[in-house]
Amino acid sequence: MTDSPNSKKYGIPIYGAGWVPQSAIRSADDGDKSSPGSYVVLAGGGREGNSGIRNALLLAKFYFHSNVLTDQPVARLGTGVDLPYRMAVHPGGEGLICSLPKSCRWFEWDFQRAENRSLGLISSERVLEPLQDVGQQLALTFNHEGSLLAVGGEDGKLRVYKWPSMENILDQDNSHASVKDLDFSPDGKFLASAGRGPCRIWDVSKSKSVASLMKENDEIFGSCRFSPINDENQVLYIITMRDQGGSISKWSTTTWKRIKSKRIVRDPICAFNVSPNGKLLAVGTIEGDVVIVSSNNFQVQNVVKKAHLGLVTTLKFSEDSRALLSASMDSRVRVTIIKDEEKKSGLSLWIVILVLLIAIAVYYAASNGILPLELNSILK
C-alpha cells in the first residue's frame, strides 16, 4: 500500500490516538498564523522494547484544506520500555493520560517548541498516585466536562475519580472479567462498561450498578458509546459480534432495553466511535476496513476498504465531526474527510421540489393554452 496525502506510516504500531483540542492548537499556532492545522496524538511501539521498535507518543499535523497528513511526526516523546497503550485526551486541552503496563502517566502539551513553531509533548512532573502499580488498564475516558476520569483494568477492576483531585468515587472489583471499554453519558450521570458478559450501567453519583444489558444467544459485546447529544432521544450504542459478523445495537437510556440491532460488516469489529454531533457511527474491522454509518437508520454512508493492512486499533472523530482518524498495528494513520450527506440530500430534495413546481406550471399553462404552439402540441 502506497502512502496517500491523508494516510501515512509513522514507524510504530499504533494502539491509541486522538485529536488535540482546539484550545491547545490555538496556543501552539499563535506564532504560525500562516500554517494553521489540526494535530493528532498517537501512542504505540514495540511493547517491551525487545523488537527494536521504540515506544513513544507522536504528534502529527493534519491540514483540512488540502486533506494532508504530515509525512513525519512533528514531535516525538519516547517512553522507554513502557508501551503507551490506551489514551484519553482531556477535553479542556490540559493534556492526556496514557496507560502503561503497570500504571498510568500524565503528559502535557509543550508550547515552547519555538524552533519549529509546532506543538510538542512533555512528560508531566505530576504523578497520579492512585494509578501507580495498578496493572495494565485497557480503558480510559474523561466525561464531557473533563471533571471525571474512569479507568478499567485487565483485572476487571473499575475506578472513577474526580479530576483533577483524583478523589475516588467508585472502586469496583470484578466489574467484568476484564474491562474492554468505558463511556460516560453526556451529563456525566451514567457510566457504561463493557467486558465479558453483559454491558453494565453505573450511576456515578450513587457509585453503584443500576442495570445490566444482556446479550442474546451467542452474541459477544464489544465497545460501548453513548450518543453525545443530551436530549429525550438519548441512546447507548453497543457493538455486538456473532459468527455472521459485526453489528451495532441501540439501547434506550430510560428503560435500558434494546431498541434495534443491525449487522454492519461481515468481519469482527475491533474499533468503534460516535461523532460529536451524534449523526455518524464509525467501525473498524480486523481486516483493516473503516465503515461510516448513519446513526439515524444504520445505513452505511462510506466504506474505506483496506484503509489499513492490519486490524484497526482506534477510531476518533474530530471535534467538529468533519473527519475521522483511524490507526492500526500496521503503523499507518489515516484521516478520512466526512462527506456532508445532509447537504447533498438537502440539495437533491430542492431539485426534486423545483422539478415538481416546473411540471405543475407547465401543466397549468398547457391546460390554459398559454404555452408556445410547438410545446403545446408536444405535451398534448
One Martini backbone bead per residue (centre of mass of N, CA, C, O) as a GRO file, in nm:
protein
  380
    1MET     BB    1   0.093   0.038   0.027
    2THR     BB    2   0.058   0.359  -0.056
    3ASP     BB    3   0.089   0.675   0.003
    4SER     BB    4  -0.126   0.925   0.099
    5PRO     BB    5  -0.197   1.236   0.208
    6ASN     BB    6  -0.408   1.090   0.443
    7SER     BB    7  -0.170   0.852   0.458
    8LYS     BB    8   0.052   0.726   0.718
    9LYS     BB    9   0.372   0.616   0.821
   10TYR     BB   10   0.536   0.597   1.171
   11GLY     BB   11   0.697   0.308   1.266
   12ILE     BB   12   0.454   0.229   1.469
   13PRO     BB   13   0.245   0.076   1.650
   14ILE     BB   14  -0.099   0.166   1.697
   15TYR     BB   15  -0.321   0.207   1.997
   16GLY     BB   16  -0.344   0.526   2.021
   17ALA     BB   17  -0.582   0.809   1.967
   18GLY     BB   18  -0.606   1.174   1.890
   19TRP     BB   19  -0.734   1.491   1.931
   20VAL     BB   20  -0.641   1.806   1.960
   21PRO     BB   21  -0.751   2.058   2.109
   22GLN     BB   22  -0.815   2.378   2.005
   23SER     BB   23  -0.694   2.529   2.248
   24ALA     BB   24  -0.403   2.417   2.204
   25ILE     BB   25  -0.361   2.504   1.909
   26ARG     BB   26  -0.383   2.810   1.941
   27SER     BB   27  -0.132   2.833   2.122
   28ALA     BB   28   0.074   2.704   1.917
   29ASP     BB   29  -0.018   2.903   1.653
   30ASP     BB   30   0.049   3.203   1.722
   31GLY     BB   31   0.335   3.186   1.544
   32ASP     BB   32   0.156   3.029   1.284
   33LYS     BB   33  -0.065   3.165   1.078
   34SER     BB   34   0.027   3.033   0.791
   35SER     BB   35  -0.015   2.718   0.944
   36PRO     BB   36  -0.287   2.584   0.981
   37GLY     BB   37  -0.407   2.316   1.204
   38SER     BB   38  -0.424   1.977   1.303
   39TYR     BB   39  -0.384   1.758   1.575
   40VAL     BB   40  -0.232   1.438   1.637
   41VAL     BB   41  -0.230   1.170   1.873
   42LEU     BB   42   0.010   0.905   1.943
   43ALA     BB   43   0.028   0.548   2.047
   44GLY     BB   44   0.327   0.331   2.079
   45GLY     BB   45   0.496   0.012   1.980
   46GLY     BB   46   0.715  -0.273   2.102
   47ARG     BB   47   0.650  -0.281   2.390
   48GLU     BB   48   0.929  -0.402   2.563
   49GLY     BB   49   1.163  -0.341   2.326
   50ASN     BB   50   1.270  -0.617   2.176
   51SER     BB   51   1.213  -0.532   1.858
   52GLY     BB   52   1.331  -0.219   1.812
   53ILE     BB   53   1.069  -0.072   1.880
   54ARG     BB   54   0.975   0.218   1.991
   55ASN     BB   55   0.838   0.388   2.249
   56ALA     BB   56   0.565   0.632   2.184
   57LEU     BB   57   0.483   0.970   2.132
   58LEU     BB   58   0.288   1.139   1.881
   59LEU     BB   59   0.293   1.416   1.644
   60ALA     BB   60   0.059   1.531   1.405
   61LYS     BB   61  -0.040   1.698   1.100
   62PHE     BB   62  -0.355   1.842   0.980
   63TYR     BB   63  -0.497   1.947   0.658
   64PHE     BB   64  -0.803   2.023   0.551
   65HIS     BB   65  -0.772   2.187   0.277
   66SER     BB   66  -0.569   1.930   0.162
   67ASN     BB   67  -0.571   1.647   0.293
   68VAL     BB   68  -0.303   1.643   0.502
   69LEU     BB   69  -0.038   1.462   0.621
   70THR     BB   70   0.238   1.440   0.771
   71ASP     BB   71   0.517   1.255   0.700
   72GLN     BB   72   0.609   1.349   0.983
   73PRO     BB   73   0.655   1.396   1.287
   74VAL     BB   74   0.658   1.690   1.496
   75ALA     BB   75   0.666   1.483   1.746
   76ARG     BB   76   0.864   1.309   2.009
   77LEU     BB   77   0.804   1.070   2.291
   78GLY     BB   78   0.963   0.875   2.490
   79THR     BB   79   0.894   0.558   2.710
   80GLY     BB   80   1.079   0.336   2.679
   81VAL     BB   81   0.967   0.023   2.801
   82ASP     BB   82   0.689   0.169   2.787
   83LEU     BB   83   0.374   0.112   2.670
   84PRO     BB   84   0.151   0.314   2.508
   85TYR     BB   85  -0.177   0.225   2.481
   86ARG     BB   86  -0.391   0.397   2.619
   87MET     BB   87  -0.605   0.698   2.574
   88ALA     BB   88  -0.681   1.037   2.714
   89VAL     BB   89  -0.813   1.335   2.622
   90HIS     BB   90  -0.850   1.636   2.742
   91PRO     BB   91  -1.113   1.852   2.666
   92GLY     BB   92  -0.955   2.124   2.782
   93GLY     BB   93  -0.629   2.093   2.698
   94GLU     BB   94  -0.416   1.988   2.923
   95GLY     BB   95  -0.395   1.677   2.810
   96LEU     BB   96  -0.280   1.334   2.885
   97ILE     BB   97  -0.361   0.987   2.928
   98CYS     BB   98  -0.167   0.687   2.995
   99SER     BB   99  -0.130   0.347   2.951
  100LEU     BB  100   0.068   0.124   3.116
  101PRO     BB  101   0.160  -0.182   3.226
  102LYS     BB  102   0.139  -0.056   3.557
  103SER     BB  103   0.031   0.235   3.468
  104CYS     BB  104  -0.031   0.592   3.481
  105ARG     BB  105   0.022   0.883   3.266
  106TRP     BB  106   0.104   1.227   3.248
  107PHE     BB  107   0.058   1.465   2.980
  108GLU     BB  108   0.189   1.757   2.811
  109TRP     BB  109   0.191   2.042   2.648
  110ASP     BB  110   0.432   2.199   2.429
  111PHE     BB  111   0.488   2.563   2.380
  112GLN     BB  112   0.832   2.581   2.333
  113ARG     BB  113   0.865   2.514   2.008
  114ALA     BB  114   1.018   2.759   1.839
  115GLU     BB  115   1.191   2.619   1.614
  116ASN     BB  116   0.895   2.502   1.463
  117ARG     BB  117   0.611   2.599   1.552
  118SER     BB  118   0.514   2.354   1.743
  119LEU     BB  119   0.378   2.108   1.896
  120GLY     BB  120   0.423   1.936   2.207
  121LEU     BB  121   0.571   1.695   2.446
  122ILE     BB  122   0.542   1.619   2.801
  123SER     BB  123   0.640   1.495   3.097
  124SER     BB  124   0.495   1.505   3.383
  125GLU     BB  125   0.544   1.572   3.728
  126ARG     BB  126   0.285   1.446   3.767
  127VAL     BB  127   0.151   1.207   3.995
  128LEU     BB  128  -0.070   0.925   3.983
  129GLU     BB  129  -0.103   0.761   4.262
  130PRO     BB  130  -0.367   0.570   4.222
  131LEU     BB  131  -0.207   0.467   3.928
  132GLN     BB  132   0.000   0.293   4.075
  133ASP     BB  133   0.040  -0.031   4.049
  134VAL     BB  134  -0.241  -0.147   3.867
  135GLY     BB  135  -0.183  -0.222   3.597
  136GLN     BB  136  -0.341  -0.288   3.314
  137GLN     BB  137  -0.513  -0.051   3.122
  138LEU     BB  138  -0.788  -0.067   2.873
  139ALA     BB  139  -0.952   0.194   2.992
  140LEU     BB  140  -1.011   0.547   2.902
  141THR     BB  141  -1.208   0.829   3.047
  142PHE     BB  142  -1.375   1.122   3.001
  143ASN     BB  143  -1.582   1.346   3.051
  144HIS     BB  144  -1.709   1.619   2.889
  145GLU     BB  145  -1.585   1.823   3.118
  146GLY     BB  146  -1.329   1.686   3.277
  147SER     BB  147  -1.423   1.589   3.594
  148LEU     BB  148  -1.391   1.282   3.499
  149LEU     BB  149  -1.232   0.956   3.565
  150ALA     BB  150  -1.204   0.646   3.385
  151VAL     BB  151  -1.093   0.308   3.476
  152GLY     BB  152  -0.994  -0.010   3.316
  153GLY     BB  153  -0.898  -0.339   3.378
  154GLU     BB  154  -0.763  -0.649   3.317
  155ASP     BB  155  -0.881  -0.738   3.616
  156GLY     BB  156  -1.184  -0.579   3.632
  157LYS     BB  157  -1.130  -0.302   3.740
  158LEU     BB  158  -1.317  -0.013   3.860
  159ARG     BB  159  -1.257   0.346   3.818
  160VAL     BB  160  -1.347   0.666   3.977
  161TYR     BB  161  -1.258   1.016   3.930
  162LYS     BB  162  -1.181   1.315   4.023
  163TRP     BB  163  -1.109   1.611   3.833
  164PRO     BB  164  -0.780   1.656   3.962
  165SER     BB  165  -0.789   1.521   4.261
  166MET     BB  166  -0.837   1.197   4.274
  167GLU     BB  167  -1.109   1.129   4.385
  168ASN     BB  168  -1.273   0.854   4.494
  169ILE     BB  169  -1.614   0.723   4.371
  170LEU     BB  170  -1.520   0.439   4.232
  171ASP     BB  171  -1.472   0.085   4.349
  172GLN     BB  172  -1.462  -0.210   4.138
  173ASP     BB  173  -1.460  -0.531   4.162
  174ASN     BB  174  -1.541  -0.736   3.913
  175SER     BB  175  -1.709  -0.599   3.677
  176HIS     BB  176  -1.518  -0.780   3.508
  177ALA     BB  177  -1.293  -0.983   3.385
  178SER     BB  178  -1.259  -0.750   3.159
  179VAL     BB  179  -1.202  -0.428   3.051
  180LYS     BB  180  -1.282  -0.280   2.733
  181ASP     BB  181  -1.499  -0.037   2.800
  182LEU     BB  182  -1.578   0.328   2.820
  183ASP     BB  183  -1.869   0.553   2.903
  184PHE     BB  184  -2.013   0.859   2.919
  185SER     BB  185  -2.259   1.046   2.965
  186PRO     BB  186  -2.320   1.371   2.889
  187ASP     BB  187  -2.396   1.434   3.212
  188GLY     BB  188  -2.229   1.208   3.395
  189LYS     BB  189  -2.422   0.998   3.541
  190PHE     BB  190  -2.324   0.773   3.345
  191LEU     BB  191  -2.163   0.442   3.314
  192ALA     BB  192  -2.022   0.242   3.068
  193SER     BB  193  -1.946  -0.117   3.066
  194ALA     BB  194  -1.721  -0.339   2.893
  195GLY     BB  195  -1.722  -0.703   2.862
  196ARG     BB  196  -1.764  -0.978   2.983
  197GLY     BB  197  -2.074  -1.007   2.914
  198PRO     BB  198  -2.240  -0.768   3.027
  199CYS     BB  199  -2.353  -0.451   3.017
  200ARG     BB  200  -2.280  -0.187   3.240
  201ILE     BB  201  -2.456   0.038   3.463
  202TRP     BB  202  -2.357   0.348   3.619
  203ASP     BB  203  -2.406   0.539   3.904
  204VAL     BB  204  -2.198   0.779   3.994
  205SER     BB  205  -2.330   0.923   4.246
  206LYS     BB  206  -2.393   0.617   4.382
  207SER     BB  207  -2.183   0.391   4.320
  208LYS     BB  208  -2.366   0.203   4.114
  209SER     BB  209  -2.542  -0.048   3.979
  210VAL     BB  210  -2.847  -0.028   3.749
  211ALA     BB  211  -2.751  -0.216   3.497
  212SER     BB  212  -2.798  -0.507   3.270
  213LEU     BB  213  -2.695  -0.586   2.948
  214MET     BB  214  -2.809  -0.840   2.754
  215LYS     BB  215  -2.738  -1.094   2.567
  216GLU     BB  216  -2.784  -1.281   2.263
  217ASN     BB  217  -2.700  -1.578   2.269
  218ASP     BB  218  -2.386  -1.553   2.080
  219GLU     BB  219  -2.304  -1.294   2.184
  220ILE     BB  220  -2.056  -1.024   2.170
  221PHE     BB  221  -1.928  -0.771   2.346
  222GLY     BB  222  -1.797  -0.451   2.300
  223SER     BB  223  -1.832  -0.156   2.244
  224CYS     BB  224  -1.924   0.166   2.405
  225ARG     BB  225  -2.177   0.437   2.329
  226PHE     BB  226  -2.291   0.737   2.368
  227SER     BB  227  -2.484   0.972   2.286
  228PRO     BB  228  -2.378   1.313   2.282
  229ILE     BB  229  -2.680   1.389   2.290
  230ASN     BB  230  -2.882   1.569   2.532
  231ASP     BB  231  -3.188   1.404   2.513
  232GLU     BB  232  -3.479   1.221   2.466
  233ASN     BB  233  -3.287   1.038   2.249
  234GLN     BB  234  -3.113   0.890   2.427
  235VAL     BB  235  -2.837   0.660   2.367
  236LEU     BB  236  -2.695   0.328   2.335
  237TYR     BB  237  -2.404   0.181   2.199
  238ILE     BB  238  -2.340  -0.162   2.082
  239ILE     BB  239  -2.115  -0.398   2.013
  240THR     BB  240  -2.181  -0.693   1.816
  241MET     BB  241  -2.094  -1.052   1.797
  242ARG     BB  242  -2.084  -1.297   1.540
  243ASP     BB  243  -2.030  -1.525   1.299
  244GLN     BB  244  -2.176  -1.318   1.076
  245GLY     BB  245  -2.073  -1.061   1.247
  246GLY     BB  246  -2.104  -0.709   1.281
  247SER     BB  247  -2.286  -0.507   1.517
  248ILE     BB  248  -2.542  -0.264   1.599
  249SER     BB  249  -2.674  -0.148   1.906
  250LYS     BB  250  -2.976  -0.010   2.052
  251TRP     BB  251  -3.036   0.182   2.360
  252SER     BB  252  -3.214   0.268   2.620
  253THR     BB  253  -3.180   0.524   2.895
  254THR     BB  254  -3.454   0.444   3.058
  255THR     BB  255  -3.498   0.113   3.022
  256TRP     BB  256  -3.257  -0.063   2.904
  257LYS     BB  257  -3.350  -0.138   2.614
  258ARG     BB  258  -3.369  -0.281   2.319
  259ILE     BB  259  -3.431  -0.145   1.995
  260LYS     BB  260  -3.184  -0.228   1.795
  261SER     BB  261  -3.035  -0.423   1.518
  262LYS     BB  262  -2.733  -0.428   1.295
  263ARG     BB  263  -2.564  -0.543   1.040
  264ILE     BB  264  -2.251  -0.418   0.894
  265VAL     BB  265  -2.040  -0.661   0.902
  266ARG     BB  266  -1.856  -0.965   0.850
  267ASP     BB  267  -1.650  -0.869   1.042
  268PRO     BB  268  -1.488  -0.806   1.305
  269ILE     BB  269  -1.503  -0.563   1.557
  270CYS     BB  270  -1.229  -0.331   1.693
  271ALA     BB  271  -1.376  -0.044   1.639
  272PHE     BB  272  -1.534   0.259   1.794
  273ASN     BB  273  -1.756   0.547   1.711
  274VAL     BB  274  -1.884   0.883   1.781
  275SER     BB  275  -1.997   1.165   1.686
  276PRO     BB  276  -2.042   1.475   1.834
  277ASN     BB  277  -2.328   1.517   1.666
  278GLY     BB  278  -2.460   1.208   1.643
  279LYS     BB  279  -2.475   1.113   1.318
  280LEU     BB  280  -2.220   0.915   1.352
  281LEU     BB  281  -2.070   0.599   1.278
  282ALA     BB  282  -1.775   0.394   1.359
  283VAL     BB  283  -1.593   0.120   1.204
  284GLY     BB  284  -1.350  -0.139   1.271
  285THR     BB  285  -1.157  -0.399   1.137
  286ILE     BB  286  -0.947  -0.680   1.112
  287GLU     BB  287  -0.906  -0.602   0.789
  288GLY     BB  288  -0.897  -0.261   0.778
  289ASP     BB  289  -1.174  -0.147   0.779
  290VAL     BB  290  -1.383   0.149   0.715
  291VAL     BB  291  -1.704   0.247   0.863
  292ILE     BB  292  -1.977   0.467   0.782
  293VAL     BB  293  -2.267   0.556   0.983
  294SER     BB  294  -2.589   0.612   1.038
  295SER     BB  295  -2.768   0.675   1.332
  296ASN     BB  296  -3.065   0.678   1.230
  297ASN     BB  297  -3.052   0.390   1.016
  298PHE     BB  298  -2.773   0.228   0.965
  299GLN     BB  299  -2.654   0.345   0.712
  300VAL     BB  300  -2.420   0.325   0.477
  301GLN     BB  301  -2.189   0.590   0.364
  302ASN     BB  302  -1.887   0.462   0.410
  303VAL     BB  303  -1.610   0.281   0.248
  304VAL     BB  304  -1.276   0.171   0.356
  305LYS     BB  305  -1.086  -0.031   0.198
  306LYS     BB  306  -0.801  -0.098   0.332
  307ALA     BB  307  -0.697   0.135   0.525
  308HIS     BB  308  -0.561  -0.123   0.652
  309LEU     BB  309  -0.348  -0.406   0.706
  310GLY     BB  310  -0.453  -0.400   0.985
  311LEU     BB  311  -0.600  -0.375   1.259
  312VAL     BB  312  -0.815  -0.165   1.409
  313THR     BB  313  -0.749   0.022   1.711
  314THR     BB  314  -0.867   0.321   1.629
  315LEU     BB  315  -1.128   0.582   1.672
  316LYS     BB  316  -1.163   0.943   1.573
  317PHE     BB  317  -1.334   1.222   1.594
  318SER     BB  318  -1.367   1.527   1.540
  319GLU     BB  319  -1.503   1.794   1.699
  320ASP     BB  320  -1.669   1.873   1.412
  321SER     BB  321  -1.717   1.600   1.237
  322ARG     BB  322  -1.521   1.614   0.962
  323ALA     BB  323  -1.340   1.370   1.083
  324LEU     BB  324  -1.149   1.052   1.066
  325LEU     BB  325  -0.953   0.871   1.287
  326SER     BB  326  -0.709   0.615   1.204
  327ALA     BB  327  -0.557   0.309   1.338
  328SER     BB  328  -0.265   0.076   1.350
  329MET     BB  329  -0.039  -0.197   1.357
  330ASP     BB  330   0.084  -0.092   1.065
  331SER     BB  331   0.150   0.232   1.133
  332ARG     BB  332  -0.112   0.355   1.028
  333VAL     BB  333  -0.249   0.677   0.936
  334ARG     BB  334  -0.588   0.813   0.906
  335VAL     BB  335  -0.784   1.063   0.724
  336THR     BB  336  -1.139   1.104   0.697
  337ILE     BB  337  -1.346   1.275   0.516
  338ILE     BB  338  -1.663   1.404   0.559
  339LYS     BB  339  -1.942   1.373   0.396
  340ASP     BB  340  -2.218   1.587   0.325
  341GLU     BB  341  -2.515   1.434   0.319
  342GLU     BB  342  -2.716   1.651   0.403
  343LYS     BB  343  -2.660   1.854   0.175
  344LYS     BB  344  -2.711   1.662  -0.059
  345SER     BB  345  -3.003   1.585   0.019
  346GLY     BB  346  -3.108   1.876   0.023
  347LEU     BB  347  -3.049   1.940  -0.273
  348SER     BB  348  -3.218   1.712  -0.394
  349LEU     BB  349  -3.486   1.811  -0.281
  350TRP     BB  350  -3.491   2.084  -0.431
  351ILE     BB  351  -3.488   1.963  -0.714
  352VAL     BB  352  -3.754   1.811  -0.692
  353ILE     BB  353  -3.929   2.057  -0.631
  354LEU     BB  354  -3.862   2.216  -0.887
  355VAL     BB  355  -3.968   2.009  -1.090
  356LEU     BB  356  -4.258   2.006  -0.985
  357LEU     BB  357  -4.318   2.307  -1.033
  358ILE     BB  358  -4.268   2.304  -1.336
  359ALA     BB  359  -4.479   2.088  -1.405
  360ILE     BB  360  -4.722   2.247  -1.298
  361ALA     BB  361  -4.685   2.498  -1.476
  362VAL     BB  362  -4.701   2.354  -1.749
  363TYR     BB  363  -4.979   2.229  -1.711
  364TYR     BB  364  -5.132   2.493  -1.665
  365ALA     BB  365  -5.052   2.630  -1.931
  366ALA     BB  366  -5.163   2.409  -2.122
  367SER     BB  367  -5.465   2.414  -2.017
  368ASN     BB  368  -5.468   2.744  -2.106
  369GLY     BB  369  -5.310   2.804  -2.380
  370ILE     BB  370  -4.998   2.959  -2.306
  371LEU     BB  371  -4.823   2.808  -2.487
  372PRO     BB  372  -4.637   2.732  -2.715
  373LEU     BB  373  -4.731   2.559  -2.986
  374GLU     BB  374  -4.509   2.339  -2.991
  375LEU     BB  375  -4.530   2.254  -2.686
  376ASN     BB  376  -4.833   2.195  -2.681
  377SER     BB  377  -4.824   1.956  -2.886
  378ILE     BB  378  -4.641   1.772  -2.721
  379LEU     BB  379  -4.816   1.748  -2.457
  380LYS     BB  380  -5.066   1.632  -2.638
   0.00000   0.00000   0.00000
